Amino acid sequence: MPCDRRPTGSRAGTSVISPTFGLQNTTGGAGRRSPAGAAGAGATSVSREQVLKRDGTSVVVDSSCAAVSGRWYSPYDGATWSAASDVDIDHVVPLAEAWRSGASGWTTSRRQSFANDLTGPQLIAVTDNVNQAKGDQDPSTWQPPQSAYRCTYSKMWITVKYNWGLALQSSEKSALQSMLNTCSS
């Protein structure tokens, strides 16, 4: 059976990921991942598999169509991985950051669309422990370890925030400006 994991029928246009970024955690922000994994490490989801296939090369899948091996380059740290288990799918703008920036007023459907956005730069395959170190931080407190990628990352962040109508805090805006200053003309 071919591996076409796109939702069909009553699931078309919806996702298997049901982010619950309205639930508060101890830091006052929303939970970074939903119980379903929100396309994170070890999650079995349509979005995770699509990003792994999109961002990887020579991707091999198992009988359940889950990516198991291939080649993934993590632009955050410059590492290359061959096991899908070493790769997380990062929400460039973390779910909790989106919540703090305006998503708290969204419908569940809109939050699901945001969490599973494959049309913009919101989801990217990266080294798992680098993604975990990022957590739900914005660019004022976390930037990709590979400084050469910071220009691209800042543009991705701004695109996501703009496309989804999310607010920028002043410290975040200052950090993004500094990152944009690293871009060559």
C-alpha positions in Angstrom: 0.0 0.0 0.0 1.5 3.4 -1.0 2.3 5.9 1.7 -0.2 8.8 1.0 -0.8 10.1 4.5 -2.9 13.1 3.5 -6.2 13.2 5.2 -9.2 12.3 3.1 -12.9 12.2 3.4 -14.1 13.7 6.7 -10.5 14.3 7.8 -9.6 16.4 4.7 -8.6 19.9 5.7 -8.1 18.9 9.3 -5.2 17.5 11.2 -4.3 14.6 13.4 -2.6 17.1 15.7 -4.8 18.8 18.2 -2.7 21.4 19.9 -3.8 22.5 23.3 -1.8 25.6 23.6 -4.5 27.1 25.7 -3.5 25.0 28.6 -1.3 26.9 31.0 2.0 25.5 32.3 4.0 26.6 35.2 5.7 29.4 33.3 2.4 31.0 32.5 2.6 30.2 28.8 0.9 27.5 26.9 2.1 24.0 26.7 4.7 23.6 23.9 3.3 20.4 22.7 -0.1 18.9 22.7 -0.8 15.4 24.1 -0.7 14.3 20.4 2.8 15.5 20.1 2.2 18.6 18.0 4.6 17.3 15.4 7.4 17.0 17.9 9.9 14.3 18.7 8.5 10.8 18.4 5.1 12.0 17.4 3.3 10.0 14.8 1.5 12.6 12.7 0.7 13.5 9.2 2.5 16.9 9.6 5.7 15.3 11.1 5.9 12.7 8.3 5.3 15.3 5.6 8.0 17.6 6.9 10.4 14.7 7.3 9.8 13.7 3.7 9.9 17.4 2.5 13.1 18.3 4.3 14.9 15.0 3.9 16.6 13.1 1.1 16.5 9.4 0.4 13.8 9.0 3.1 13.0 5.4 3.9 9.6 4.6 5.5 8.4 1.6 7.5 5.2 -0.4 6.9 3.1 2.3 8.6 4.6 5.0 6.4 6.6 6.6 9.2 10.1 7.9 8.2 12.8 5.8 9.8 16.0 6.8 7.9 17.2 9.2 5.3 19.4 12.3 5.4 18.3 15.5 7.2 20.4 18.6 7.5 19.6 20.8 10.5 20.2 24.4 9.6 20.0 25.5 13.3 23.3 23.7 14.1 24.7 22.4 10.8 24.4 18.8 11.8 23.3 16.0 9.4 21.3 13.1 10.6 20.4 9.7 9.2 17.9 8.4 11.8 14.5 10.1 11.8 14.5 9.7 15.6 17.3 12.2 15.8 15.2 14.9 14.2 12.4 17.0 15.7 9.9 19.1 13.8 10.3 22.6 15.1 7.5 25.2 15.2 9.6 28.2 14.2 7.2 30.3 16.2 6.5 28.0 19.2 2.9 27.2 20.1 3.3 28.9 23.5 4.9 32.0 21.9 2.0 32.2 19.5 -0.4 31.9 22.4 1.3 34.8 24.2 1.3 36.8 20.9 -2.4 36.6 20.0 -3.4 33.0 19.4 -5.1 32.8 22.7 -8.1 34.5 20.9 -8.2 32.0 18.1 -10.6 29.2 17.5 -9.4 25.6 18.0 -9.5 25.2 14.2 -7.2 28.2 13.6 -4.8 26.9 16.3 -4.8 23.5 14.6 -4.1 25.2 11.2 -1.2 27.2 12.8 0.3 24.1 14.5 0.2 22.2 11.2 1.1 24.9 8.7 2.9 23.3 5.8 2.4 26.2 3.5 4.8 28.7 5.2 8.1 28.4 7.0 6.5 27.4 10.3 7.6 23.7 10.4 11.2 22.7 9.9 13.2 19.5 10.6 16.0 20.2 13.0 18.3 18.4 15.5 16.1 17.1 18.4 18.2 18.4 21.3 18.7 21.9 19.7 14.9 22.1 19.3 14.4 21.0 22.9 16.9 23.7 24.1 14.9 26.3 22.1 11.7 25.3 23.9 9.1 28.1 23.6 11.6 31.0 23.5 11.5 33.9 21.1 14.6 35.4 19.4 15.3 37.7 22.4 16.4 34.6 24.4 17.2 32.0 21.8 18.8 32.1 18.3 20.1 29.3 16.1 23.6 28.2 17.3 24.8 28.4 13.7 25.1 32.2 13.3 25.1 32.0 9.5 21.5 30.9 9.7 20.2 33.7 11.9 19.3 35.9 9.0 17.1 33.2 7.4 15.6 32.3 10.8 14.7 35.9 11.5 13.0 36.2 8.1 11.1 32.9 8.7 10.0 34.2 12.2 8.8 37.5 10.8 6.9 35.8 8.0 5.1 33.4 10.3 4.2 36.2 12.8 3.0 38.5 9.9 1.1 35.8 8.1 -0.8 34.7 11.2 -1.3 38.3 12.6 0.8 37.6 15.7 2.2 40.5 17.8 5.9 41.2 18.3 7.2 42.2 21.7 9.8 45.0 21.9 12.7 42.7 23.0 11.8 40.2 20.3 11.7 43.0 17.7 15.1 44.3 18.8 16.6 40.8 18.5 15.1 40.3 15.1 16.5 43.6 13.9 20.0 42.5 15.1 19.6 39.2 13.3 18.4 40.9 10.1 21.5 43.1 10.3 23.6 39.9 9.7 22.0 39.5 6.3 24.2 40.3 3.3 22.6 42.6 0.7 
